[in-house]
């Protein structure tokens, strides 16, 4: 009878111990990454900002990179032939000064009725000459919008100035500012 009592006490004791054990902690779930909201998209060969304030044609074969909503650079096109990039930047406010670019000095600036962009507004243009001649030259066209300044910047690799300008003739006239 002693063996039976010992076995019963062990069974009851184990059951009692299981009842008092705390439940396991819930699994740790990492917080979800914030959703990426793009500044626009490319549809039917055109980049268009999400709010419809700007669009630009995308030449066949050029690569595209759409920026995130709230970032200054909203879109970048890259030529497969020269490696030239066309950056579209949207800077809040009305300051139409050229953007500060590291390692580059704005050696030419002007304002007038330049016709590279098909707009009736006065455009600000500029050339940013790199401190290192092995770095790209940047040409800029700036247009003041309702609540922002649009910067179209051609980043032209060394030795590609003429070819880059020829390619720009196919890109800049496709810029549209619907509002």
C-alpha positions in Angstrom: 0.0 0.0 0.0 2.9 2.3 0.5 4.0 2.0 -3.1 0.5 2.9 -4.2 0.4 5.9 -2.0 3.8 7.0 -3.2 2.8 6.7 -6.8 -0.5 8.6 -6.1 1.4 11.4 -4.4 3.8 11.7 -7.3 1.0 11.9 -9.9 -0.9 14.5 -7.9 2.2 16.5 -7.2 3.2 16.6 -10.8 -0.3 17.6 -11.9 -0.3 20.3 -9.2 3.1 21.6 -10.3 1.9 21.8 -13.9 -1.1 23.8 -12.9 1.1 26.4 -11.1 3.6 26.8 -13.9 3.2 30.2 -15.7 2.2 30.1 -19.3 4.9 30.5 -21.8 5.5 34.1 -23.0 3.9 35.1 -26.3 6.2 35.0 -29.3 8.1 38.2 -30.0 6.9 39.7 -33.2 9.1 42.4 -34.7 7.3 45.6 -35.6 6.3 45.9 -39.2 8.6 48.0 -41.4 6.9 51.2 -42.5 5.4 51.0 -45.9 7.4 52.7 -48.6 5.4 55.4 -50.4 6.9 56.4 -53.7 6.9 59.9 -55.0 5.3 58.8 -58.3 5.5 56.1 -60.9 6.3 55.4 -64.5 3.2 54.5 -66.7 3.2 54.3 -70.4 6.6 55.8 -70.8 6.1 58.8 -68.5 7.0 59.5 -64.9 4.2 61.2 -63.0 4.3 62.4 -59.4 1.6 61.1 -57.2 0.0 64.5 -56.9 0.2 65.1 -60.7 2.3 68.3 -60.3 5.1 67.1 -62.7 5.7 64.5 -65.4 8.6 63.6 -67.6 8.9 61.3 -70.6 11.2 58.2 -70.3 13.2 57.5 -73.4 13.2 53.8 -74.5 16.0 51.9 -72.9 16.8 54.4 -70.1 16.7 53.1 -66.5 14.5 54.8 -63.9 14.6 55.2 -60.2 11.6 56.6 -58.4 12.3 58.4 -55.1 10.3 58.1 -51.9 7.5 60.6 -51.0 9.1 63.4 -49.0 12.6 63.0 -50.4 14.1 65.9 -52.4 15.1 63.8 -55.5 11.8 62.3 -56.7 13.0 60.7 -59.9 16.2 59.8 -61.7 16.7 58.7 -65.4 20.0 57.1 -66.5 21.1 56.9 -70.1 22.4 53.5 -71.3 24.7 55.2 -73.8 26.6 57.9 -71.8 25.7 57.1 -68.2 24.3 60.6 -68.0 21.6 61.0 -65.3 18.7 63.4 -65.2 17.6 64.1 -61.7 14.3 65.6 -60.8 14.3 67.3 -57.4 11.4 69.0 -55.6 12.4 71.5 -53.0 9.6 73.0 -50.8 9.3 76.8 -50.7 10.1 79.5 -53.2 13.9 79.7 -53.0 15.1 79.2 -56.5 18.8 79.1 -55.7 20.6 76.0 -57.1 20.9 73.0 -54.8 24.2 72.7 -52.9 26.1 69.8 -54.5 29.2 68.5 -52.7 32.5 68.9 -54.6 30.9 71.2 -57.2 30.7 75.0 -57.6 28.0 76.9 -59.5 30.2 78.7 -61.9 27.4 79.9 -64.2 23.9 81.1 -63.4 21.3 83.0 -65.3 17.5 83.6 -65.5 15.5 84.1 -68.7 13.2 82.6 -71.3 15.2 79.4 -71.9 13.4 77.1 -74.2 14.7 73.7 -73.1 11.7 73.3 -70.9 8.5 74.1 -72.7 7.1 76.6 -70.2 6.2 80.3 -70.5 7.9 81.0 -67.1 11.3 82.5 -66.5 13.7 79.6 -65.9 16.8 79.7 -63.8 19.7 77.8 -65.3 23.2 77.0 -64.0 26.3 75.0 -64.5 28.0 73.3 -61.5 31.7 72.7 -62.3 33.3 69.9 -60.3 36.4 70.6 -58.2 37.8 67.3 -59.5 37.8 67.2 -63.4 37.2 63.4 -63.2 33.8 64.0 -61.7 30.6 64.8 -63.6 29.5 68.3 -64.6 25.9 69.3 -63.6 23.6 71.4 -65.7 20.5 72.7 -64.0 17.1 74.1 -65.0 14.9 75.4 -62.2 11.2 76.4 -62.3 9.3 77.9 -59.4 6.0 76.1 -58.8 3.1 76.8 -56.5 4.7 75.6 -53.3 8.0 74.2 -54.5 10.9 74.7 -56.8 11.5 72.0 -59.4 15.2 71.3 -60.2 16.0 69.3 -63.4 19.7 68.4 -63.2 21.7 66.7 -65.9 24.7 64.9 -64.3 27.1 64.5 -67.3 30.1 62.2 -67.0 33.5 63.7 -68.0 34.1 63.4 -71.8 30.4 63.1 -72.5 29.3 66.7 -72.6 28.3 66.9 -76.3 26.7 63.4 -76.3 24.9 64.3 -73.1 23.5 67.5 -74.5 22.3 65.7 -77.6 20.5 63.2 -75.3 19.0 66.0 -73.2 17.3 67.3 -76.3 15.1 64.2 -76.2 14.3 64.5 -72.5 13.9 68.1 -71.4 11.1 69.1 -73.8 9.0 66.2 -72.4 8.8 67.9 -68.9 5.3 69.0 -68.0 4.0 71.0 -65.0 0.2 70.6 -65.2 -0.5 72.9 -62.2 
